[in-house]
Amino acid sequence: MQTENNSRNPSSVHAVDDRPSITTESGIPTPVTSVPTISDIGPLIQPPARDEGEKALLQAFFDLKDATKCIFLHAPTIMAEWKRGGLDPVLVKTLCATGLGGGNCKAGDRERVASWFRDSQAAVLSCLGTLSLSQLQALVLIIHYHYENGNTVEAWNLLAVAARLAFTLKLNHERSTHNPIA
């Protein structure tokens, strides 16, 4: 923002906004804002390379899981999506972090797991306006990680966000088109 002096009235100072703006039909300028998307924060959520190591971490996640962690993730579907390259990178990174941290985790691995969870959490929270179901699933796993590691305040705060986002995604509505048994 710059200031501009009025030559006719030296005591008058006007603010000149040098930020980009869009002028609407009414002629009122509005500031240009953008909501970051997953692609905008690319380096933040780079999962491990899609290779045998990543596949092993994903498989470790499903081998180590218990009913409280991920009753909402179907292993064959997740693995098929991963093979096609269609799995959300945030979810992949979160699943890999959980798979790596779930077994006999070494000290160096704990740091990597914590880093992957931090990256995934930052990615999810930076894109709340464009949240998808897979990112909500990642958020639930992040909450579980915080809870297991004694970060209960963080877990409870994120749980409130996850509940609101589930409501926003209308996950509380029953769909009459779906078979209730399936």
DOVOGU-493606 format. One record per residue: x, y, z of N, C-alpha, C in turn. Coordinates in steps of 0.05 Angstrom, whole numbers, plus 32768, in hexadecimal, padded with zeros to 4 digits. Layout:
N
XYZXYZXYZ;...
# end
This chain:
182
80117FE98000800080008000801280188000;800D802C7FEF801D80447FED800B805C7FF4;801880727FFC8009808A8001800F809E7FEB;7FFC80AF7FE67FFF80C27FD07FF680DE7FDA;800680F27FD67FFF810D7FDF7FEE811B7FCA;7FDA81297FD27FC981397FC07FD681547FBD;7FDE815C7FA47FEC81757FA07FDB818D7FA6;7FC1818C7FA47FB081A37FAA7FAD81A77FC8;7FAD81937FD77FAA81957FF47FC081848001;7FD7819180077FEE818380117FE98173802B;7FD5817B803A7FD0816D80537FBF8154804F;7FB6814F80377FA5813880317FB781218026;7FB4810A80327FC380F280297FAE80DD8022;7FB180D1800B7F9F80BC80027FAF80A28000;7FA2808D80087FAF807280067FAA80677FEA;7FBF805D7FDE7FBD80507FC47FC380327FC9;7FAF80227FC27FB280057FC67FBF7FF97FAD;7FD77FEF7FAF7FE57FE47F987FE27FC57F96;7FCF7FBA7FA77FCA7F9D7FA47FB97F987F8C;7FBB7F817F7F7FAA7F7B7F687F8C7F7A7F71;7F7B7F837F5F7F5F7F827F657F4F7F7D7F4C;7F367F757F507F237F707F3A7F0D7F857F3D;7F067F927F287EF07FA57F297ED77F977F21;7EC37F987F327EAA7F8B7F2D7E997F9C7F1B;7E817F917F127E707FA17F017E677FBB7F0E;7E657FBB7F287E5C7FD37F367E737FE87F37;7E8B7FE07F2E7EA17FF37F2F7EB07FF37F49;7EA97FE27F5B7EB67FE17F757ECD7FCD7F73;7EE67FD77F787EFC7FC47F777EFC7FB17F8F;7F027F997F8A7F047F857FA07F207F797F9F;7F2C7F737FB67F467F677FB67F457F4B7FAB;7F5B7F447F9D7F5D7F297F937F687F177FA9;7F597F037FAF7F627EF07FC47F637ED47FB7;7F737EC47FC17F747EA97FB77F747E967FCE;7F677E807FCA7F677E6A7FDE7F7C7E567FD4;7F907E507FE57FA47E3D7FDC7F987E227FD8;7FA27E157FC47F997DFA7FBE7FB07DE77FC3;7FAB7DCE7FC27FC07DBA7FC77FD77DBE7FB3;7FD17DC47F9A7FE77DC87F877FF87DE07F8D;7FED7DF47F9B7FFC7E0C7FA180117E077FB6;800D7DF37FC680207DEE7FDC802F7DD47FD8;80357DCF7FBF80417DB67FB680577DAB7FC7;806D7DB97FCC80837DAD7FDB807B7DA57FF8;80677DB28002805E7DAC801D80537D908020;80487D85800C803A7D6C800F80457D567FFC;805E7D597FF5806A7D447FE3806C7D2A7FF3;805C7D167FEA805F7CFC7FF880797CEE7FEF;80807CD97FFC80987CCB7FF280927CC27FD5;80A77CBD7FC680A47CB57FAA80937C9C7FA9;80827C9B7F94806F7C847F91807F7C6C7F87;80897C5D7F9A809A7C467F9480947C2F7FA8;80A57C1C7FA880A17C057FBA80A27C0D7FD7;80B37C217FDE80B57C2A7FF9809B7C368003;808F7C477FF180757C537FF8805F7C3D7FFA;80607C2A7FE7804D7C157FE8804F7C058002;80687C00800B806C7BF2802480617C01803C;80657C1C803C805A7C2C8052803B7C2C8052;80307C2D803A80127C2C803880087C108042;80167BFB803A800F7BE1804380127BDE8061;80287BEA806B802D7BE9808880167BF78097;800C7C0D808C7FF57C1A80987FDE7C07809B;7FD77BF980867FBF7BE780877FC57BCF8098;7FDE7BC6809A7FE57BAF80AA7FE47BB680C8;7FEB7BCF80CF7FED7BD780EB7FD47BE480F6;7FC17BEA80E57FAA7BF980ED7F997BEA8101;7F8B7BFA81117F767BEF81227F5C7BFC811B;7F477BF281267F2C7BFB811F7F287C198125;7F367C2481387F327C40813F7F407C53812B;7F537C49811C7F627C5B810B7F547C6180F0;7F4A7C4D80E37F427C5280C87F2C7C4080BE;7F167C3E80CB7F017C2E80C17EF67C3980A7;7EFD7C5280A07EF37C5F80887F057C5B8070;7F1C7C4D80737F2E7C49805D7F2E7C2B8055;7F287C26803C7F277C0B80327F417C048023;7F507BF2802F7F6B7BEC80257F6D7BE78007;7F5D7BD57FFB7F5F7BD07FDF7F597BE87FCE;7F467BF87FD67F3F7C117FC77F567C257FC9;7F617C297FE07F777C3C7FE47F8F7C337FD3;7F967C1A7FD47FAD7C107FC57FA87C127FA7;7F907C0D7F9E7F8A7C0F7F817F8D7C2D7F79;7F827C3F7F897F847C5B7F827FA17C647F82;7FB17C5A7F957FCD7C627F977FDB7C587F7D;7FD67C3F7F747FE37C357F5C7FDC7C467F44;7FC37C507F427FBB7C617F2C7FC77C7D7F2E;7FD17C847F467FDB7C9F7F4A7FC47CB37F51;7FAD7CA87F587F967CBA7F5D7F917CC07F7A;7FA37CB77F8C7F9F7CBB7FA97FA97CD77FB0;7F9B7CE57FC07FA27D007FC97FBE7CFF7FD7;7FD17D107FCF7FEC7D107FDA7FEC7D147FF9;7FD97D2480037FD87D2880207FD17D0E802E;7FBE7D0080237FB67CE6802F7FCC7CD2802D;7FDA7CD280167FF17CBF801380067CC58028;800D7CDE802B80217CE5803E80197CDE805B;80007CE280617FF67CDC807C7FF57CBE8080;7FED7CAF806C7FED7C91806F80097C878072;801C7C92806280387C89806480447C90807F;803D7CA7808980477CAF80A4803C7C9C80B9;80237C9580B780177C8380CA80237C6780C8;80277C5E80AF80347C4480AB80507C4380B5;805F7C5880B1807B7C5980BB807C7C5B80DA;806A7C6A80E5806A7C6E8102805C7C598111;804E7C478104803E7C338112804D7C1B811B;80637C14810F80727BFC811680887C03812A;809E7BF4812880B57BF9813980C37C11812D;80BD7C29813680C67C42812B80E07C4A8138;80F57C4F8127810F7C598132810D7C778137;81217C82814581217C9E814C81207CB08133;81307CA9811F81307CB9810681157CB880F8;81097CA080F980EF7C9D80ED80D97CAE80FB;80DB7CB0811680C87CC0812580C87CDD811C;80E07CE7811780E37D03810D80D67D0680F2;80DB7CF280E080CF7CF380C580B17CF180C7;80A77CDF80D8808A7CDC80DB807E7CF680E5;808A7D0380F980807D1C810380807D3280ED;80957D3280DD80977D4580C780827D4180B2;807D7D2880AB80687D228097804C7D2980A2;80477D2480BC802E7D2C80C7802B7D4A80C8;80407D5980CF803F7D7680CF80397D8180B3;80477D75809F80427D7E808380257D78807A;801B7D61808180007D5A80797FEC7D6C8087;7FF07D7180A17FDE7D8380B07FDE7D9F80A4;7FF67DA9809E7FF87DC480927FE97DC58077;7FEC7DB080677FDF7DAF804D7FC17DAF8050;7FB77D9F80627F9A7D9D80667F8F7DB88071;7F9C7DC380847F927DDC80907F957DF4807E;7FA77DF3806B7FAA7E0980597F967E088042;7F887DF2803F7F747DEF80297F597DE98034;7F517DF5804A7F377DEE80557F207DF58043;7F237E0980327F0E7E1180207F097DFE8009;7F1C7DED80047F1A7DD97FEE7F1E7DBD7FF8;7F157DB880107F1A7D9E801C7F0B7D87800D;7F187D71800C7F0C7D597FFF7F097D438015;7EFB7D2F800E7EF77D1980207F127D0C8028;7F247D0880147F3D7CFC801A7F4E7D0D802D;7F4C7D27802B7F5A7D39803D7F4E7D388059;7F347D35805B7F277D3180757F307D178081;7F327D0280717F3C7CE9807B7F587CEC8086;7F697CFB80777F847D0080817F837D0F809C;7F717D22809E7F6F7D3280B67F677D2080CE;7F567D0D80C97F4E7CFA80DF7F677CEA80E8;7F777CE180D57F907CD380DC7FA37CE580EB;7FA57CFE80E37FB67D1180F17FAD7D15810D;7F937D1781117F877D1A812C7F8F7D02813D;7F8D7CEA81317F947CD281407FB17CD28148;7FC27CDB81367FDF7CDD813B7FE47CEF8153;7FD77D0781537FDB7D1A81697FD27D0E8183;7FBB7D0081827FB07CF4819B7FC27CDF81A6;7FCC7CCD81947FDE7CB8819C7FF87CC281A8;80017CDA819F801A7CE581A880177CF981BF;80007CFB81CB7FFC7D0C81E27FF67D2981DC;7FF27D3081C37FEB7D4B81BB7FCD7D4F81BB;7FC17D4C81D37FA47D4B81D47F977D6581CD;7FA47D7C81D47F987D9681CD7F977D9981AF;7FAD7D9281A17FAD7D9381847F987D808178;7F977D6881837F837D55817A7F677D5F817C;7F607D6A81937F457D7481987F3E7D8C8186;7F527D9E81827F4D7DB481707F487DAB8153;7F597D98814A7F557D8E812F7F3C7D7D812C;7F347D7081427F1B7D6181417F037D73813C;7F037D8A81497EED7D9D81447EED7DA68127;7F047DAB811B7F067DB380FF7EFC7D9C80EE;7F047D8380F47EFC7D6C80E47EDD7D6880E5;7ED27D6C80FD7EB57D6981007EA67D7D80EF;7EAF7D9680EF7EA37DAB80DF7EA67DA580C1;7EBD7D9C80B97EC27D96809D7EB17D7E8094;7EAD7D6A80A57E9C7D54809E7E807D5D809A;7E777D7080AB7E5C7D7B80A87E5A7D8B808E;7E6F7D9A80887E707DAA806F7E6F7D988056;7E7C7D8180587E7B7D6E80427E627D5D8042;7E507D6380547E357D5680577E387D38805C;7E4B7D31806C7E4F7D1580727E3A7D0C8087;7E2C7D1F80927E177D1880A67DFC7D128098;7DFA7D15807E7DE27D10806F7DE27CF38065;7DCC7CE680697DC97CCB805D7DC17CCE8040;7DCC7CBE802F7DC67CBF80137DB47CA7800C;7D9D7CAE80027D897C987FFC7D927C887FE4;7DA57C927FD47DAD7C847FBC7DC17C6E7FC3;7DCD7C6E7FDB7DE17C5A7FE27DD47C437FF1;7DDE7C2C7FEC7DD57C147FF97DDF7C158016;7DCE7C14802A7DD77C1680467DE97BFF804F;7DE87BE980417DF87BD180487E147BD4803D;7E177BE180267E317BE280197E457BF28027;
# end
